[in-house]
């Protein structure tokens, strides 16, 4: 099964076999993060969106299933271009509910 590995330093994503971990970025050689099979990487020039995706990764949110993608989009992101501060606030609210 393939998954998307993201390098937040280079703002690139690579679809690779999930069993090959940990992976290093072919450009900068830094460790990449497995963001899941349903991860849709932003365009390279969209720095704000990559920052939002980095926040999700830092808090452990991954796009492993269709349900996780729907949850992240509807409960955490809530908008096409959310502010980083808003995403962090919603993540903290979700963590309090647990």
C-alpha positions, 0 to 999 in steps of 0.5 A: 500500500502506498502512502504520502511522505511529506517533507515540510522543509522542501514543501514536497510530497512523495507517494511511496510504499508504507512499509519503507520507514523512516524515509528521508527526503531525496532533496534535503535528506531530512526525515519525512513524515508519513501523512497517510494515503489520503493526504493531498499535498498543497502546491509548493508555493502555498507556504501558508497551507504547508504550515497548516499541514505541518501543524496537523503532523506535529499534533499527530493528525494523518490522512490514513483513511477517508474518515480521517480525511473527512474529520480533519477537513470538517472539524479541524480545518473547517475552511479551504484556507484556515489560519494556523492559529485557528487550526491550533485552537480547534486541535486543542478543543478536540483534545479537551473533548477526549 
